[in-house]
Amino acid sequence: MIQDTQTIFSGTIAADGTRTGQAITATAISANVVDLRNASTPALVDEGLSGPEVWLVVVAISAAAGGDAAKTLTITLESDVLATMASAPVVHFSTPAILGSAITAGATLVRVQLPSADYKRFLGVRYTVSAGFTSFPVMAFLVNDVQRNVIYPSGFTIDV
């Protein structure tokens, strides 16, 4: 999976490859939003994403502190005309409630191909948490190729 630092919604990747997640302590929008235009794009252009498949991936860097089955997280992919994502964001994808006990270190919380939609100029991720989460770091990003390998526990057999 090749990552572009310009399409990271939450978290950072240091030069040595170290990943640091955005700390989620309350309901919030991702630290970064992606501007679907560039300086030469006309103001009235369609903001739709086209070309090869694009995937949204959200990974928990560590387990959720204070995360038990009674606490939940919902992740949405949204677009808006404002970079603050505060005007009237359109929700393009939403997870069901993710139980706090499922947020473990390295867990992939979202791996979904972006839906074909009429996106507004700015694209971001919103994290909606129920009360009680202390903090947990996540990385959220867009990629063209996702890691789909399945890690099996040791000691399994394959019947042929």
TIROLUM-198663 format. One line per 4 residues: number of its first residue (from 1); their letters; for each residue x, y, z of N, C-alpha, C. Coordinates in nm, 3 decimals. Each point is the difference from the previous one (the first is absolute). Layout:
REM TIROLUM-198663
NUM) A) X:Y:Z:X:Y:Z:X:Y:Z  ... $
END
This chain:
REM TIROLUM-198663
1) MIQD) 0.085:-0.116:0.000:-0.085:0.116:0.000:0.091:0.123:0.000  -0.013:0.081:-0.102:0.080:0.121:-0.012:-0.084:0.118:0.045  0.055:0.079:0.093:-0.075:0.113:0.054:0.057:0.132:-0.048  -0.089:0.093:-0.030:0.034:0.135:-0.039:-0.027:0.089:0.120 $
5) TQTI) 0.098:0.074:0.046:-0.019:0.083:0.119:-0.104:0.109:-0.021  -0.036:0.029:-0.124:-0.102:0.102:-0.027:-0.142:-0.055:0.017  -0.014:-0.130:0.015:-0.134:-0.059:0.015:-0.015:-0.069:0.135  0.071:0.050:0.100:-0.015:-0.051:0.137:-0.096:0.093:0.074 $
9) FSGT) -0.110:-0.057:0.049:-0.097:0.077:0.076:0.042:0.014:0.146  0.046:-0.109:0.058:0.037:-0.003:0.142:0.133:-0.070:0.016  0.088:0.060:0.080:0.129:-0.060:0.029:0.110:0.054:-0.090  0.121:-0.046:0.028:0.117:0.041:-0.076:0.094:-0.119:-0.019 $
13) IAAD) 0.084:0.011:-0.101:0.104:-0.100:-0.025:0.133:0.074:-0.001  0.088:-0.034:0.093:0.131:0.064:0.008:0.090:-0.053:-0.110  0.113:0.067:-0.022:0.094:-0.040:-0.104:0.052:-0.141:0.020  0.008:-0.045:0.124:0.048:-0.136:0.027:-0.112:-0.104:-0.006 $
17) GTRT) -0.122:0.042:-0.037:-0.113:-0.092:-0.014:-0.085:-0.014:0.125  0.038:0.068:0.107:-0.077:-0.006:0.124:-0.136:0.067:-0.020  -0.105:-0.069:0.041:-0.136:0.052:-0.014:-0.051:0.050:0.134  -0.058:0.118:-0.003:-0.061:0.059:0.118:-0.143:0.032:-0.035 $
21) GQAI) -0.093:-0.043:0.082:-0.141:0.021:-0.028:-0.054:0.128:0.059  -0.114:0.044:-0.054:-0.074:0.112:0.057:-0.071:-0.052:0.124  0.019:0.068:0.113:-0.065:-0.043:0.124:-0.148:0.037:-0.006  -0.085:-0.099:0.014:-0.144:0.022:0.002:-0.043:-0.001:0.146 $
25) TATA) -0.045:0.115:0.048:-0.043:0.013:0.139:-0.147:0.036:0.010  -0.056:0.052:-0.109:-0.141:0.039:-0.005:-0.041:-0.001:-0.146  -0.128:0.020:-0.025:-0.048:0.006:-0.138:0.072:0.114:-0.072  0.059:-0.030:-0.116:0.081:0.099:-0.071:0.015:-0.036:-0.146 $
29) ISAN) 0.037:0.100:-0.079:0.034:-0.020:-0.140:0.149:-0.033:-0.006  0.044:-0.065:-0.104:0.141:-0.034:-0.016:0.087:0.125:0.003  0.124:-0.017:0.044:0.093:0.113:0.011:0.025:0.064:-0.137  -0.006:-0.080:-0.105:0.022:0.051:-0.136:-0.122:-0.029:-0.086 $
33) VVDL) -0.027:0.088:-0.093:-0.101:-0.025:-0.102:0.070:0.008:-0.134  -0.052:-0.073:-0.097:0.060:-0.002:-0.133:-0.076:0.099:-0.088  0.074:0.091:-0.062:-0.058:0.095:-0.095:0.003:-0.068:-0.137  -0.117:-0.023:-0.058:-0.009:-0.072:-0.126:0.033:0.087:-0.122 $
37) RNAS) 0.033:0.124:0.024:0.040:0.090:-0.108:0.148:0.032:0.013  0.055:0.051:-0.109:0.134:0.057:0.008:-0.010:0.144:-0.047  0.109:0.072:0.001:-0.002:0.143:-0.031:-0.053:0.030:-0.140  0.014:-0.092:-0.094:-0.042:0.027:-0.138:-0.141:-0.052:-0.030 $
41) TPAL) -0.069:-0.056:0.098:-0.134:-0.054:-0.023:-0.102:0.112:0.000  -0.085:0.007:-0.101:-0.104:0.103:-0.002:-0.098:-0.018:0.116  -0.060:0.107:0.045:-0.089:-0.004:0.116:-0.124:-0.086:-0.024  -0.047:-0.014:-0.122:-0.123:-0.072:-0.026:0.020:-0.144:-0.045 $
45) VDEG) 0.119:-0.053:0.016:0.029:-0.135:-0.044:-0.070:-0.103:0.090  -0.033:-0.116:-0.056:-0.056:-0.110:0.077:0.109:-0.057:0.090  -0.029:-0.019:0.128:0.101:-0.047:0.095:0.011:-0.151:0.004  -0.071:-0.071:-0.086:-0.001:-0.146:0.004:0.138:-0.060:-0.011 $
49) LSGP) 0.021:-0.109:0.070:0.125:-0.073:-0.008:-0.013:-0.101:-0.112  0.098:-0.007:-0.086:-0.006:-0.096:-0.110:0.136:-0.065:-0.016  0.006:-0.098:-0.087:0.126:-0.069:-0.023:-0.001:-0.133:0.071  0.118:-0.044:0.047:0.008:-0.131:0.063:-0.079:-0.002:0.131 $
53) EVWL) -0.027:-0.119:0.049:-0.075:-0.008:0.125:0.078:0.067:0.113  -0.073:0.067:0.086:0.059:0.070:0.115:-0.065:-0.057:0.125  0.081:-0.029:0.100:-0.048:-0.063:0.123:0.024:0.090:0.120  -0.095:-0.001:0.093:0.017:0.065:0.130:0.040:-0.109:0.098 $
57) VVVA) 0.109:0.025:0.074:0.047:-0.095:0.100:0.016:0.076:0.131  -0.054:-0.057:0.108:0.017:0.056:0.134:0.052:-0.111:0.089  0.114:0.026:0.066:0.067:-0.101:0.082:0.020:0.056:0.141  -0.027:-0.081:0.100:0.028:0.038:0.139:0.148:-0.023:0.027 $
61) ISAA) 0.070:0.102:0.047:0.143:-0.013:0.031:0.018:-0.077:0.130  -0.086:0.026:0.097:0.002:-0.075:0.126:-0.143:-0.020:0.047  -0.016:-0.080:0.103:-0.133:-0.030:0.052:-0.065:0.126:0.058  -0.131:0.001:0.000:-0.076:0.112:0.055:0.006:-0.004:0.152 $
65) AGGD) 0.051:0.108:0.059:0.000:0.011:0.145:-0.144:0.023:0.045  -0.043:-0.075:0.096:-0.139:0.014:0.046:-0.098:-0.059:-0.099  0.050:-0.082:-0.093:-0.087:-0.058:-0.102:-0.052:-0.135:0.041  -0.127:-0.006:0.030:-0.062:-0.130:0.029:-0.122:-0.014:-0.090 $
69) AAKT) -0.071:-0.108:0.015:-0.113:-0.030:-0.088:-0.112:0.103:0.010  -0.005:0.078:0.110:-0.107:0.098:0.016:0.031:0.130:-0.075  0.123:0.018:-0.041:0.040:0.123:-0.069:0.013:-0.029:-0.149  -0.036:0.098:-0.083:0.001:-0.024:-0.144:0.066:0.115:-0.076 $
73) LTIT) 0.043:-0.034:-0.120:0.060:0.095:-0.094:-0.070:-0.019:-0.134  -0.036:0.111:-0.063:-0.053:-0.003:-0.136:0.090:0.089:-0.085  0.039:-0.051:-0.117:0.089:0.073:-0.090:-0.077:0.031:-0.128  0.004:0.126:-0.042:-0.067:0.040:-0.124:0.098:0.072:-0.092 $
77) LESD) -0.018:-0.021:-0.130:0.073:0.073:-0.102:-0.095:0.108:-0.050  0.042:0.126:0.006:-0.087:0.111:-0.034:0.069:0.097:-0.094  -0.080:0.073:-0.077:0.054:0.109:-0.081:-0.081:0.125:0.028  0.064:0.114:-0.021:-0.064:0.128:0.030:0.062:0.108:-0.088 $
81) VLAT) -0.067:0.113:-0.009:0.053:0.113:-0.077:0.100:0.080:0.083  0.003:-0.022:0.132:0.093:0.069:0.088:0.105:-0.097:0.055  0.122:0.047:0.016:0.107:-0.084:0.054:-0.026:-0.037:0.146  -0.080:0.077:0.070:-0.033:-0.030:0.139:-0.101:-0.113:0.013 $
85) MASA) -0.060:-0.039:-0.113:-0.102:-0.106:-0.004:-0.119:0.037:0.088  -0.032:0.129:0.005:-0.104:0.047:0.090:-0.121:0.060:-0.071  0.000:0.004:-0.133:-0.111:0.065:-0.069:-0.122:-0.090:-0.005  0.006:-0.106:-0.072:-0.107:-0.101:-0.008:0.062:-0.121:-0.066 $
89) PVVH) 0.087:-0.070:0.074:0.073:-0.111:-0.062:-0.092:-0.111:-0.049  0.039:-0.058:-0.112:-0.071:-0.115:-0.057:0.073:-0.125:0.045  -0.074:-0.094:0.057:0.059:-0.127:0.044:-0.002:-0.097:-0.117  0.119:-0.049:-0.038:0.012:-0.093:-0.113:0.014:-0.145:0.046 $
93) FSTP) 0.048:-0.018:0.123:0.016:-0.134:0.056:-0.006:0.010:0.151  -0.061:-0.099:0.063:-0.007:-0.005:0.146:0.015:-0.144:0.048  0.077:-0.019:0.105:0.011:-0.133:0.059:-0.117:-0.021:0.095  -0.033:-0.125:0.028:-0.089:-0.023:0.114:0.080:0.034:0.126 $
97) AILG) -0.064:0.003:0.114:0.070:0.029:0.125:0.106:-0.108:0.025  0.123:0.044:0.021:0.111:-0.091:0.029:0.017:-0.004:0.151  -0.006:-0.119:0.057:0.013:-0.014:0.145:0.141:0.037:0.045  0.009:0.066:0.114:0.129:0.039:0.054:0.093:-0.117:0.021 $
101) SAIT) -0.055:-0.116:0.035:0.083:-0.118:0.022:0.062:-0.052:-0.130  -0.053:0.042:-0.116:0.053:-0.042:-0.130:0.113:0.090:-0.047  0.022:0.110:0.070:0.106:0.093:-0.040:0.128:-0.042:0.071  0.075:-0.085:-0.068:0.125:-0.053:0.053:0.116:0.052:-0.083 $
105) AGAT) 0.120:-0.012:0.051:0.118:0.047:-0.072:0.011:-0.068:-0.135  0.010:0.078:-0.105:0.015:-0.052:-0.135:-0.128:-0.041:-0.068  -0.114:0.013:0.067:-0.127:-0.041:-0.060:-0.038:0.092:-0.116  -0.040:-0.059:-0.111:-0.050:0.078:-0.113:-0.148:0.025:0.026 $
109) LVRV) -0.034:0.124:0.025:-0.138:0.038:0.033:-0.083:0.022:-0.125  0.064:0.051:-0.106:-0.068:0.022:-0.128:0.095:-0.037:-0.112  -0.052:-0.072:-0.097:0.070:-0.025:-0.127:-0.111:-0.012:-0.103  -0.028:0.112:-0.068:-0.113:0.005:-0.092:0.036:0.081:-0.124 $
113) QLPS) -0.046:-0.048:-0.114:0.020:0.074:-0.124:-0.092:0.121:0.002  0.053:0.116:-0.039:-0.082:0.121:-0.001:-0.116:-0.016:-0.095  -0.118:0.036:0.047:-0.116:-0.012:-0.088:0.004:0.104:-0.111  -0.061:-0.032:-0.112:-0.014:0.096:-0.108:-0.104:0.101:0.047 $
117) ADYK) 0.037:0.126:0.007:-0.090:0.102:0.055:0.038:0.137:-0.053  -0.086:0.096:0.023:0.030:0.140:-0.030:0.062:0.061:0.125  0.133:0.000:0.005:0.071:0.051:0.115:0.007:0.151:-0.006  -0.009:0.063:0.116:0.023:0.143:0.009:0.151:0.021:0.007 $
121) RFLG) 0.044:0.124:0.008:0.143:0.031:-0.014:0.090:-0.066:0.105  -0.040:-0.002:0.125:0.085:-0.052:0.107:-0.051:-0.134:0.050  0.092:-0.092:0.021:-0.032:-0.135:0.043:0.066:-0.025:0.135  -0.076:-0.050:0.096:0.054:-0.025:0.134:-0.066:-0.119:0.065 $
125) VRYT) 0.054:-0.038:0.115:-0.051:-0.113:0.077:-0.047:0.054:0.135  -0.118:-0.042:0.042:-0.052:0.041:0.131:-0.005:-0.123:0.091  0.046:0.020:0.123:-0.003:-0.105:0.103:-0.104:0.040:0.103  -0.102:-0.082:0.017:-0.104:0.026:0.099:0.011:-0.106:0.108 $
129) VSAG) 0.033:0.045:0.122:0.020:-0.093:0.111:-0.108:0.018:0.105  -0.033:-0.109:0.068:-0.091:0.010:0.113:0.084:0.045:0.121  -0.067:0.042:0.104:0.070:0.049:0.120:0.085:-0.110:0.062  0.111:0.039:0.058:0.080:-0.094:0.075:0.134:-0.038:-0.059 $
133) FTSF) 0.020:0.020:-0.130:0.132:-0.029:-0.058:0.099:0.102:0.055  0.115:-0.048:0.044:0.103:0.091:0.048:0.079:0.054:-0.119  0.057:-0.088:-0.079:0.075:0.040:-0.118:0.043:-0.125:-0.076  0.007:0.014:-0.132:0.060:-0.106:-0.081:0.047:0.063:-0.131 $
137) PVMA) 0.119:-0.037:-0.047:0.053:0.057:-0.123:-0.039:-0.083:-0.123  -0.036:0.070:-0.107:-0.034:-0.066:-0.126:0.075:0.066:-0.115  0.019:-0.078:-0.106:0.048:0.053:-0.127:-0.110:-0.023:-0.101  -0.030:0.101:-0.080:-0.099:-0.012:-0.107:0.061:0.058:-0.126 $
141) FLVN) -0.016:-0.071:-0.112:0.065:0.043:-0.124:-0.070:-0.060:-0.120  0.031:0.055:-0.117:-0.048:-0.053:-0.127:0.115:-0.070:-0.069  -0.030:-0.114:-0.064:0.101:-0.073:-0.077:-0.065:-0.058:-0.125  0.083:-0.034:-0.097:-0.049:-0.065:-0.121:0.009:-0.151:0.009 $
145) DVQR) 0.083:-0.050:0.089:0.017:-0.145:0.015:-0.006:-0.033:0.148  -0.092:-0.089:0.037:-0.014:-0.034:0.141:0.065:-0.134:0.030  0.040:-0.013:0.124:0.057:-0.125:0.046:-0.116:-0.093:0.034  -0.009:-0.112:-0.069:-0.114:-0.091:0.019:0.042:-0.137:0.050 $
149) NVIY) 0.125:-0.014:0.040:0.043:-0.132:0.046:-0.068:-0.035:0.133  -0.027:-0.127:0.019:-0.063:-0.047:0.123:0.107:-0.066:0.084  0.012:0.042:0.124:0.098:-0.058:0.092:-0.070:-0.110:0.079  0.042:-0.123:-0.021:-0.060:-0.113:0.070:0.081:-0.032:0.125 $
153) PSGF) -0.067:-0.052:0.103:0.074:-0.040:0.120:0.089:-0.121:-0.031  0.104:-0.018:0.079:0.090:-0.112:-0.024:-0.070:-0.131:0.034  0.043:-0.107:-0.064:-0.052:-0.133:0.029:-0.123:-0.039:-0.082  -0.034:0.075:-0.101:-0.116:-0.038:-0.081:0.044:-0.095:-0.112 $
157) TIDV) -0.093:-0.075:-0.054:0.028:-0.089:-0.111:-0.090:0.034:-0.117  0.046:-0.033:-0.119:-0.076:0.024:-0.120:-0.037:-0.135:-0.061  -0.128:-0.022:-0.025:-0.045:-0.124:-0.064:0.001:0.023:-0.150  0.060:-0.093:-0.072:0.001:0.009:-0.147:-0.073:-0.114:-0.064 $
END
